[in-house]
Each structure stands twice: as structure tokens, then as C-alpha cells.
Amino acid sequence: MDMKPGEVSEVFSDPGGAHFIYKMISKQTLTLEEAKTEIRTAISSQRYRDSMKGFQGEVVFSDAYFNPPGKPATPPQRNRTGKRKTPPAQQRENHD
């Protein structure tokens, strides 16, 4: 942020191998009222991404749930750590 309008930055590289060059077009200071909408949007987006992390990754599909009655179910799938996951139907039986 020390650059003056019209200046071009040095090349920045990230660990993923991408390279970036920035050019300062202009600078201005916003009041809190002017920046409120952008701040709210950024915080809302971050909270949404954080809440979605709980739903991603550890998904187990159980044939006991998806198979029609009378068809044999396959054993539960394993998660990324190799531990066996209990199908939802068996989890309810174990907690009742």
C-alpha cells in the first residue's frame, strides 16, 4: 500500500506457483459509512464458507438408506482416515 498511483509492483509468487503484478490505479480513503456494505458482504461470505466446511468432506453413502427393501446392503464406506463409518440407520439403533 506504499505505492503511488501509476506505480507497478514487483512480481509476487504464491506457493501454488502463480505470479502476480499489481498496478496502483488510485488511492482514496473511505468513510465507515461508505465501506459498511463491502465489509458486511465480506464478513457474510466468510461466515458462509466457514459454515459450509462442516458439510463438506466426510460424506458417507449407505446402501441401507438408498436400496429398496429386500435388497442386501453393502458394507459402509470408509472415510479418508481409513476408519469405518457407521451407516445412519445403524447409528440410530446404537443410540436408541
C-alpha positions as CSV (number, residue, x, y, z in Angstrom):
1,M,0.0,0.0,0.0
2,D,3.1,2.3,-0.1
3,M,2.8,2.6,-3.9
4,K,1.7,5.8,-5.5
5,P,-0.9,6.0,-8.2
6,G,0.5,4.7,-11.5
7,E,3.3,2.6,-9.9
8,V,3.7,-1.1,-10.7
9,S,4.8,-3.6,-8.1
10,E,7.5,-6.2,-8.2
11,V,6.4,-9.8,-9.1
12,F,4.8,-11.7,-6.2
13,S,4.7,-15.5,-6.3
14,D,2.4,-17.7,-4.2
15,P,3.1,-21.3,-3.0
16,G,0.8,-22.7,-5.8
17,G,3.1,-21.3,-8.5
18,A,1.0,-18.3,-9.6
19,H,2.7,-14.9,-10.2
20,F,1.1,-11.5,-9.6
21,I,2.0,-8.0,-10.6
22,Y,-0.1,-5.1,-9.2
23,K,-0.6,-1.6,-10.5
24,M,-1.9,1.1,-8.3
25,I,-4.6,2.9,-10.2
26,S,-5.7,5.3,-7.5
27,K,-6.0,5.7,-3.7
28,Q,-8.8,7.0,-1.6
29,T,-9.9,6.7,2.0
30,L,-13.5,5.7,2.5
31,T,-15.6,6.6,5.5
32,L,-17.1,3.8,7.6
33,E,-20.5,4.5,6.1
34,E,-19.1,4.1,2.5
35,A,-17.3,0.9,3.4
36,K,-20.1,-0.7,5.5
37,T,-21.8,-2.6,2.6
38,E,-18.5,-4.1,1.4
39,I,-17.5,-5.1,5.0
40,R,-20.8,-6.8,5.6
41,T,-20.6,-8.7,2.3
42,A,-17.0,-9.9,3.1
43,I,-18.0,-11.0,6.6
44,S,-21.1,-12.7,5.4
45,S,-19.2,-14.6,2.7
46,Q,-16.5,-15.7,5.2
47,R,-19.2,-16.9,7.6
48,Y,-20.9,-18.9,4.8
49,R,-17.6,-20.5,3.7
50,D,-16.8,-21.4,7.3
51,S,-20.3,-22.9,8.0
52,M,-20.1,-25.0,4.7
53,K,-16.8,-26.6,5.8
54,G,-18.9,-28.7,8.3
55,F,-20.9,-30.2,5.4
56,Q,-18.0,-31.0,3.1
57,G,-15.6,-33.8,3.2
58,E,-16.9,-36.6,5.4
59,V,-19.8,-37.8,3.3
60,V,-20.8,-41.5,3.6
61,F,-23.3,-43.1,1.3
62,S,-25.1,-46.0,2.7
63,D,-26.9,-48.6,0.6
64,A,-29.1,-49.4,3.6
65,Y,-30.6,-45.9,3.1
66,F,-30.7,-45.9,-0.7
67,N,-31.5,-49.6,-1.5
68,P,-35.1,-50.7,-1.8
69,P,-36.4,-53.1,0.9
70,G,-35.4,-56.7,0.4
71,K,-32.1,-55.9,-1.4
72,P,-28.9,-56.7,0.5
73,A,-26.9,-53.6,1.6
74,T,-23.2,-53.3,1.0
75,P,-20.9,-52.6,3.9
76,P,-20.4,-48.9,4.9
77,Q,-17.7,-46.9,3.1
78,R,-14.5,-45.8,4.8
79,N,-13.6,-42.1,5.4
80,R,-10.3,-40.5,4.4
81,T,-8.6,-41.7,7.6
82,G,-9.5,-45.4,6.8
83,K,-11.8,-45.7,9.8
84,R,-15.1,-47.4,9.1
85,K,-18.2,-45.2,9.1
86,T,-21.5,-46.4,10.6
87,P,-24.5,-46.1,8.3
88,P,-27.1,-43.7,9.6
89,A,-29.6,-46.5,10.2
90,Q,-27.2,-48.3,12.5
91,Q,-26.3,-45.1,14.3
92,R,-29.9,-44.6,15.2
93,E,-30.1,-48.2,16.5
94,N,-27.0,-47.7,18.6
95,H,-28.3,-44.5,20.2
96,D,-31.9,-45.8,21.0
